[in-house]
Amino acid sequence: MATKLFVGNLSFQATNADLEDLFSQVGAVSSATIIMDKMTGKSRGFGFVEMSTNQEAQQAVARFNGTELHGRALTVNEAKPQEPRGGGGGGRSFGGGNRGGGGRERRW
């Protein structure tokens, strides 16, 4: 079963291929993805690498956590499951309240 790793503190010049090349030194890489900002299309500075086995993933964490890539020390650890998003947010209030101005009335 593949194990997903979080890779943080990535240089904005790093590519998916850079991650795949680096992590393939310790085992088979199922996928390597740098997360991009939807609005700007630029890297958000982190990504995920899926290693094909848990043993390879543990080796990757031990070997690459703190290793430099493009001049930045990587943070590598096992990814936490994504929390569910969406609905049911807390009580937002869009009421305007009393915003009237109390100034003088102008007569022209």
Residue pairs with C-beta under 8 A, 6 or more apart in sequence:
1 53
1 54
2 30
2 50
2 51
2 52
2 53
3 50
3 51
3 53
3 54
3 56
3 57
3 78
4 48
4 49
4 50
4 57
4 78
4 79
5 23
5 48
5 49
5 50
5 51
5 57
5 60
5 61
5 76
5 77
5 78
5 79
6 46
6 48
6 75
6 76
6 77
6 78
6 79
6 80
7 19
7 46
7 47
7 48
7 49
7 64
7 74
7 75
7 76
8 45
8 46
8 74
8 75
8 76
9 45
9 46
9 72
9 73
9 74
9 75
10 19
10 34
10 43
10 45
10 46
10 47
10 69
10 70
10 72
10 74
11 69
11 70
11 71
11 72
12 42
12 43
12 45
13 70
14 34
14 43
14 47
14 69
14 70
15 34
16 32
16 33
16 34
16 47
17 32
18 69
18 70
19 29
19 32
19 33
19 34
19 47
19 49
20 29
20 32
20 49
22 64
22 67
22 69
23 29
23 32
23 49
23 51
23 60
23 64
25 63
26 51
26 56
26 59
26 60
26 63
26 64
27 51
27 52
27 53
27 55
27 56
27 57
27 59
27 60
28 51
28 52
28 53
28 56
29 49
29 50
29 51
29 52
30 50
30 51
30 52
31 48
31 49
31 50
32 47
32 48
32 49
32 50
33 47
33 48
33 49
34 43
34 44
34 46
34 47
35 43
35 44
35 46
35 47
35 48
36 42
36 43
36 44
37 43
37 44
48 79
49 60
51 57
51 60
57 78
60 76
61 76
61 77
61 78
64 74
64 76
65 74
65 75
65 76
65 77
66 73
66 74
66 75
67 73
67 74
67 76
68 74
